Amino acid sequence: MTETIAFDAMEDWVQFSMSDIESPNTTKQKTEDVCERLQKRHTKLKNKNAKLRRSIVDMNRTVTQEKHIITDLEKRVQRLELELERTLDVNKQQQCDIEKLEKTYSIIYSENAQLEKSLNDMTRNLSQGAKISSDLQQRTESLVLERESILAVNIQLQSDIETLNKMYSNSQWKNGQLEKSLNEMGRTLSQEKETVSDLQNRLSKLAGDLLTHENTNITDLSDPNRPIMLSETYSEIYDNEWTDAFEELTGRGLTDILAIKKLRDMLLCSFRKCRDVTWYRYQILKSTMSTVDIFEVLPSAKDFTESEEKSESTSNESKVNSSNETHNSIPINSEANNKEETCRDLCVSSASRKAELLYQRNIEGERTSQSKKEHLTISIALTVEQEKEIKRIWRTATNALMDESVRNLHILLLTKFDISIEDWPNTSKYLARCIDLCWKMGVQEKPMYLDACDEKSDCCEKIFNHDKYRAYMQSGKRVEFVVWPALFLHEGGAMLVKGIAQGCQ
């Protein structure tokens, strides 16, 4: 029906427009007639449009868009009326307006056709929706049946749940018993683990002690004075302090060879002094720890009468004598005598002349009183752990006394080599560095070793050993003199730093 109304309106408009086109040069009267007819046509179109809107609204409210289109059309017609009033004197403009109206009505017609198509589509969708609703109704009925069956299953499950709850209560009680047993087993296991861990730690400590005891190839990486670090310091002394001291000596008139030998002698003397002092202290400590000396004094009548007249100072002196007697119970060979002389030299260098006199007096007192005492020495066999602990105590004590000992040795050797800090600052600094390094070398697990094969040494090598030395100024088949001794991990051990020697043919 909508399509028929729109088609009739289109035919009337076409007939009207064709009659106006045939007389383009009409008079004003004709123009008014045309406008009147247009007004009538416009009224008629409005009526038809109203009918069309009512029919569209009645069919489906979803086609409300057509109402908006018709409203737009009314606005366009109103604008057209205004344009017609303004262009009464211009026929060409009227013709253009008419063409615009024709186009507008064509658009309305096509839009109406689209609305018709949309309406048909919606009708089909409604039919499909009805079919879907029917399917949903059937599905609902089937779901109701399923719900009834599920309710029956739920009742059965509820009874099963009650049974399972009873079983769960019994299981909880059993689990409680098992947890108690498990906790007891856990505590027992923890105790066993602690025992095993303690045994493992003890075993590891014992194995570590056995592995590192007198094994210089294994070092403590946390020790800043380990051999590899001392070897680096040894090389640095030659590169820095030795060079400065050499320039200072040669600048004061010494020849190169005399300066080299003087610096080498300072190093070797420092090495021997430090080795003797540290090793002597270790032997004293080890002997003291591994022997028990028992003295029984046989008093005489003279001693008995004089004992009442002794003062407090005399009793203190006797304590010093008894302590020295304990030390003198150790057999002393020629090497020990040399070390003892070194210790006395050290005391002299520290301005302790008084202590040396007391030391000599104690020695004489021992010799005169030996006939009045019975001496019994008991030796104790030391275990590996005990020897390691003694070495640890020795190293700790020696390192604690290092600053004072190095300072005293420095004063002693400055006097021996007839140099002073003020006149020979670089040489004095070189000597101090040598003493400090040699002291640290002497307190290793096995003392580090310097090998200087000069003409006065027992290990003199006339053949130039390139595996042990590198050439100083010139190479050759034989060694003329040693500039810088070779450094070894210990005597007979691996070489850490090559020495420097002057070769000759």
C-alpha positions in Angstrom: 0.0 0.0 0.0 2.8 2.4 0.9 4.5 1.7 -2.4 1.2 2.5 -4.4 0.7 5.9 -2.6 4.3 6.9 -3.3 4.0 6.0 -6.9 0.8 8.1 -7.4 2.4 11.1 -5.8 5.3 10.8 -8.1 3.2 10.6 -11.2 1.2 13.8 -10.2 4.4 15.7 -9.7 5.8 14.6 -13.0 2.7 15.7 -14.8 2.8 19.1 -13.0 6.4 19.7 -13.8 6.1 18.8 -17.5 3.2 21.3 -18.0 5.3 24.0 -16.4 8.3 23.3 -18.5 6.4 23.7 -21.8 5.7 27.5 -21.1 8.9 29.0 -19.7 8.0 32.6 -20.6 4.6 32.7 -19.0 3.3 35.9 -17.4 2.9 36.7 -13.8 -0.6 35.5 -13.8 0.5 32.1 -15.0 3.2 32.1 -12.4 0.7 32.6 -9.7 -1.5 29.9 -11.1 1.5 27.6 -11.1 2.2 28.5 -7.5 -1.4 27.9 -6.6 -1.2 24.5 -8.2 2.0 23.9 -6.5 0.4 24.8 -3.2 -2.4 22.4 -3.9 0.0 19.7 -4.9 2.0 20.4 -1.9 -1.1 20.1 0.3 -2.0 16.9 -1.4 1.6 15.6 -0.9 1.4 16.4 2.7 -1.8 14.5 3.1 -0.3 11.5 1.3 2.8 11.7 3.4 0.7 11.8 6.6 -1.1 8.7 5.4 2.2 7.1 4.6 3.6 7.8 8.0 0.5 6.4 9.7 0.7 3.3 7.6 4.4 2.9 8.5 3.8 3.5 12.2 1.0 0.9 12.2 3.0 -1.7 10.5 6.1 -1.5 12.7 7.5 1.1 15.1 10.9 0.1 14.0 10.5 2.3 10.8 10.5 5.5 12.7 13.3 6.6 10.6 10.8 7.3 7.8 9.1 9.9 10.0 12.4 11.7 10.3 12.8 11.6 6.6 9.3 13.0 6.0 10.0 15.7 8.5 13.2 16.6 6.6 11.1 16.7 3.5 8.6 19.1 5.0 11.5 21.4 6.0 12.8 21.2 2.4 9.3 22.0 1.1 9.2 25.0 3.4 12.5 26.1 2.2 11.3 25.6 -1.4 8.3 27.8 -0.8 10.6 30.6 0.5 12.8 30.1 -2.5 9.8 30.2 -4.9 8.7 33.5 -3.3 12.2 34.9 -3.7 12.6 33.8 -7.3 9.2 34.7 -8.7 11.0 36.9 -11.3 13.5 34.4 -12.3 12.1 31.4 -14.2 15.4 29.7 -14.6 15.8 29.6 -10.8 12.3 28.1 -10.6 13.3 25.4 -13.0 16.3 24.6 -10.9 14.2 24.4 -7.8 11.7 22.1 -9.6 14.6 19.8 -10.6 15.8 19.8 -7.0 12.3 18.8 -5.9 12.3 16.0 -8.4 15.6 14.7 -7.1 14.3 15.0 -3.5 11.2 13.0 -4.3 13.4 10.5 -6.1 15.4 10.1 -3.0 12.3 9.8 -0.9 11.1 7.1 -3.2 14.3 5.1 -2.9 14.3 5.6 0.9 10.7 4.3 1.0 11.8 1.3 -1.0 14.6 0.6 1.4 12.2 1.0 4.3 9.9 -1.6 2.6 12.9 -3.9 2.3 13.8 -3.4 6.0 10.2 -4.1 7.0 10.2 -7.4 5.1 13.5 -8.4 6.7 12.1 -7.6 10.1 9.1 -9.7 9.3 11.3 -12.6 8.5 13.3 -12.1 11.7 10.1 -12.2 13.7 9.1 -15.5 12.2 12.6 -16.8 12.9 12.2 -15.5 16.5 9.0 -17.3 16.9 10.7 -20.5 15.8 13.5 -20.0 18.2 11.0 -19.3 21.0 9.4 -22.6 20.2 12.7 -24.4 20.4 13.4 -22.7 23.7 10.1 -23.9 25.1 11.0 -27.5 24.1 14.4 -27.1 25.7 12.9 -25.7 28.9 10.7 -28.8 29.1 13.7 -31.1 28.7 15.6 -29.1 31.3 12.7 -29.5 33.8 13.0 -33.3 33.3 16.7 -33.1 33.8 16.3 -31.1 37.0 14.1 -33.7 38.4 16.6 -36.4 37.7 19.4 -34.2 39.2 17.4 -33.7 42.4 17.1 -37.5 42.7 20.9 -37.8 42.2 21.5 -35.0 44.8 19.5 -37.0 47.4 21.7 -40.0 46.7 24.8 -37.8 46.9 23.7 -36.3 50.2 23.5 -39.8 51.8 26.9 -40.6 50.3 28.3 -37.3 51.8 27.1 -38.2 55.2 28.8 -41.6 54.9 32.0 -39.8 53.7 31.9 -37.4 56.6 31.9 -40.3 59.1 34.8 -41.8 57.2 36.6 -38.3 57.2 36.2 -38.0 61.0 37.8 -41.4 61.4 40.6 -40.4 59.0 41.2 -37.2 60.9 41.6 -39.1 64.1 44.0 -41.5 62.4 45.9 -38.6 60.9 46.3 -37.0 64.3 47.9 -40.2 65.5 50.1 -40.3 62.5 51.1 -36.7 62.9 52.2 -37.3 66.4 54.2 -40.3 65.3 55.6 -38.2 62.4 56.6 -35.3 64.7 58.4 -37.7 67.0 60.2 -39.2 64.0 61.0 -35.7 62.8 62.5 -34.7 66.1 64.5 -37.9 66.1 65.6 -37.3 62.6 66.6 -33.7 63.4 68.7 -35.0 66.3 70.3 -37.6 64.0 71.0 -34.9 61.4 72.6 -32.6 64.0 74.7 -35.5 65.1 75.7 -36.4 61.5 76.4 -32.7 60.8 78.6 -32.4 63.9 80.4 -35.5 62.9 80.8 -34.2 59.3 82.2 -30.9 60.6 84.6 -32.6 62.9 85.7 -35.0 60.1 86.0 -32.0 57.6 88.1 -30.1 60.2 90.3 -33.1 60.8 90.7 -33.8 57.1 91.5 -30.1 56.5 94.0 -30.0 59.3 95.7 -33.2 57.9 95.6 -31.8 54.4 97.0 -28.4 55.2 99.5 -29.4 57.8 103.0 -28.6 56.5 101.5 -28.6 53.0 102.6 -25.2 51.5 100.8 -25.9 48.2 97.5 -25.3 50.0 97.1 -21.7 51.3 94.4 -19.7 53.0 93.1 -17.3 50.4 91.9 -15.0 53.1 95.4 -14.5 54.4 96.9 -11.3 53.0 100.4 -12.6 53.8 100.2 -15.8 51.9 103.2 -16.8 49.8 101.8 -15.7 46.4 101.1 -12.2 47.7 104.5 -12.0 49.3 106.1 -13.0 46.0 104.3 -10.0 44.4 105.6 -7.7 47.1 109.1 -9.2 46.6 109.0 -8.2 42.9 107.6 -4.7 43.7 110.5 -4.0 46.1 113.0 -4.7 43.3 111.1 -2.5 40.9 110.6 0.4 43.3 112.7 0.6 46.5 115.7 -1.3 45.1 115.9 1.1 42.1 115.6 4.2 44.4 118.3 2.9 46.8 120.6 1.9 43.9 120.4 5.4 42.4 121.0 6.9 45.9 124.1 4.7 46.5 125.6 5.3 43.0 124.9 9.0 43.3 127.1 9.1 46.5 130.1 7.7 44.7 129.7 3.9 44.9 130.3 1.8 41.8 127.4 -0.2 40.3 128.8 -3.5 41.5 129.4 -2.3 45.0 125.9 -0.8 45.2 124.4 -4.0 43.9 126.3 -6.2 46.4 125.5 -3.8 49.3 121.7 -4.0 48.5 121.9 -7.8 48.1 123.7 -8.1 51.4 121.0 -6.0 53.1 118.3 -8.3 51.8 120.1 -11.5 52.7 121.1 -10.3 56.1 117.5 -9.3 56.8 116.4 -12.7 55.6 118.8 -14.6 57.9 118.1 -12.4 60.9 114.3 -12.7 60.5 114.5 -16.5 59.9 116.7 -17.0 62.9 114.5 -15.0 65.3 111.2 -16.4 64.1 112.4 -20.0 63.9 114.1 -19.8 67.3 110.9 -18.6 68.8 109.0 -21.4 67.3 111.5 -24.0 68.5 111.3 -22.5 72.0 107.5 -22.6 72.0 107.4 -26.1 70.6 109.9 -27.4 73.0 108.2 -25.7 75.9 104.8 -27.3 74.9 106.3 -30.8 74.2 108.4 -31.2 77.4 107.9 -31.0 81.1 110.9 -29.9 83.2 110.9 -30.9 86.9 113.5 -29.4 89.2 114.1 -30.4 92.8 116.4 -28.1 94.7 118.7 -29.6 97.3 119.0 -26.9 100.0 122.3 -26.4 102.0 122.8 -25.0 105.5 124.1 -21.8 104.0 121.1 -21.5 101.8 118.8 -22.1 104.8 120.4 -19.3 106.8 120.5 -16.9 103.9 116.8 -17.6 102.9 115.6 -15.6 105.9 117.7 -12.6 104.9 116.5 -12.4 101.3 114.5 -9.4 100.3 111.5 -9.1 98.0 113.8 -8.0 95.2 115.9 -11.1 95.5 112.9 -13.4 95.3 111.8 -11.7 92.1 115.3 -12.2 90.7 115.2 -15.9 91.6 111.9 -16.2 89.6 113.7 -14.8 86.6 116.5 -17.3 87.1 114.1 -20.2 87.4 112.4 -19.2 84.1 115.8 -19.1 82.4 116.6 -22.5 83.8 113.5 -23.9 82.1 114.7 -22.5 78.8 118.2 -23.8 79.3 116.9 -27.4 79.8 116.7 -27.6 76.0 119.8 -28.9 74.3 121.5 -26.0 72.4 123.7 -26.8 69.4 125.8 -24.4 67.4 122.9 -23.2 65.3 120.9 -22.5 68.4 123.8 -20.5 69.8 123.8 -18.3 66.6 120.1 -17.7 67.0 120.6 -16.8 70.7 123.2 -14.3 69.6 120.7 -12.9 67.2 118.2 -12.5 69.9 120.8 -10.7 72.1 121.7 -8.4 69.2 118.0 -7.6 68.9 117.9 -6.7 72.6 120.9 -4.5 72.2 119.4 -2.7 69.2 116.3 -1.8 71.2 118.5 -0.1 73.9 118.0 -3.0 76.3 121.5 -3.4 77.6 120.2 -3.9 81.1 118.3 -7.0 80.1 121.4 -8.5 78.4 123.4 -8.1 81.6 120.6 -9.8 83.5 120.6 -12.5 80.9 124.4 -13.2 81.3 124.1 -13.2 85.1 121.3 -15.8 84.9 123.5 -18.0 82.7 126.3 -17.8 85.2 123.9 -18.5 88.1 122.7 -21.6 86.3 126.2 -23.0 85.9 126.9 -22.5 89.6 123.6 -23.9 90.8 123.4 -27.0 88.6 125.2 -29.1 91.2 122.5 -28.2 93.7 119.4 -29.3 91.6 118.0 -32.5 90.3 116.5 -32.1 86.8 114.0 -34.4 85.2 112.7 -33.7 81.6 109.5 -35.5 80.3 108.9 -35.4 76.6 105.4 -35.3 75.2 104.5 -36.7 71.7 102.5 -34.0 69.9 99.6 -34.9 67.6 99.1 -33.2 64.2 96.3 -31.0 65.7 98.6 -30.0 68.6 101.5 -29.1 66.3 99.1 -27.1 64.1 97.7 -25.3 67.1 101.3 -24.6 68.3 102.1 -23.1 64.9 99.0 -21.1 65.0 99.9 -19.6 68.4 103.4 -19.0 67.2 102.3 -17.2 64.1 99.7 -15.1 66.0 102.3 -14.1 68.7 105.0 -13.4 66.1 102.7 -11.3 64.0 101.5 -9.4 67.1 105.2 -8.6 67.9 106.1 -7.9 64.3 106.1 -4.1 64.4 108.3 -3.9 67.4 110.6 -6.6 66.2 110.9 -5.2 62.7 111.7 -1.7 64.1 114.4 -3.1 66.4 115.9 -5.2 63.5 115.9 -2.1 61.4 117.9 -0.1 63.9 120.3 -3.0 64.3 120.9 -3.4 60.6 121.2 0.3 60.0 124.0 0.3 62.6 125.6 -2.8 61.0 125.7 -1.3 57.5 126.6 2.2 58.8 123.7 4.1 57.3 121.3 6.6 58.8 117.7 7.4 58.0 118.5 11.1 57.5 121.5 10.7 55.2 120.3 7.6 53.3 116.4 7.9 53.2 115.9 5.7 50.1 118.4 3.0 51.3 116.8 3.0 54.8 113.4 2.6 53.3 114.6 -0.3 51.1 116.1 -2.0 54.2 112.8 -1.5 56.2 110.8 -3.1 53.3 113.2 -6.0 53.2 113.0 -6.7 56.9 109.2 -6.4 56.9 108.9 -8.8 54.0 111.5 -11.3 55.4 109.6 -11.3 58.7 106.4 -12.3 57.0 108.3 -14.9 54.9 109.6 -16.5 58.1 106.2 -17.0 59.8 104.7 -19.2 57.0 103.8 -22.9 57.5 107.2 -23.6 56.0 109.5 -20.5 55.9 110.0 -19.1 52.4 113.5 -19.3 51.1 115.9 -17.0 49.3 118.6 -18.5 47.1 121.6 -16.2 46.3 124.3 -18.2 44.5 127.2 -15.8 44.8 130.8 -16.7 45.3 130.5 -16.9 49.1 127.3 -19.0 49.2 127.2 -22.8 49.7 124.8 -23.1 46.8 127.1 -21.3 44.4 126.4 -22.1 40.8 129.1 -21.1 38.4 127.0 -22.2 35.4 124.2 -19.6 34.6 120.9 -21.4 35.3 118.3 -19.7 33.1 115.5 -21.6 34.8 116.4 -19.9 38.1 117.9 -16.5 37.0 117.4 -14.0 34.3 120.2 -11.7 33.0 120.8 -8.3 34.5 122.8 -6.3 32.0 124.3 -9.1 30.0 123.9 -12.8 29.7 126.6 -15.5 29.6 127.4 -19.1 30.4 128.5 -18.3 33.9 127.4 -16.2 36.8 129.5 -13.2 37.7 127.4 -12.0 40.6 123.8 -12.2 41.8 121.8 -9.0 41.7 118.5 -10.2 43.2 118.1 -13.7 44.8 115.5 -16.2 43.6 112.5 -16.7 45.9 111.2 -20.2 46.7 108.0 -21.4 48.4 110.3 -23.1 51.0 113.8 -24.6 50.9 113.6 -27.3 48.3 110.2 -26.1 47.2 108.7 -24.6 44.0 110.2 -21.3 42.7 107.9 -18.3 43.0 110.1 -15.5 41.5 113.1 -15.8 39.3 116.3 -14.2 40.5 118.5 -11.7 38.6 122.2 -12.3 37.9 125.0 -10.8 35.9 126.3 -13.2 33.3 129.8 -13.5 32.0 131.7 -15.7 29.4 
